[in-house]
Amino acid sequence: MKVMAIGTLKPLSQEQRQRYLPAEVPATLQFYLDGKMEQFWLRDKEVGVIFLMSVDSVDEADRLLKALPLVHANLLTFDLMPVGPLMPLGMLMQSK
């Protein structure tokens, strides 16, 4: 299943950036290498991130994201939304 994870980041001090980002970036990239994250974006003005995840459930996405250093430090929170094909478009197709 696909899950859109919309992350909101609290403003980080320079000290927090130096403390958390060296571990946050590799942890995030590992999700990509493990096939758990398909795409990722930075939200405008660095207010957070958006991840398109490929997971078995919303609970799995939640569990994975909670392991990130910034989430663990309560500096980054996520809203999780399962997404999928726009099925009503099928009504526009003619039957064969």
Protein Blocks (a to p, Z undefined) as FASTA:
>chain_A
ZZddddddddddfklmmmmmmmmmmmmmmmmmnopafbdcddehhlaccdddddfbfklm
mmmmmmpmklmnopaccddddddddfklmmmpccZZ
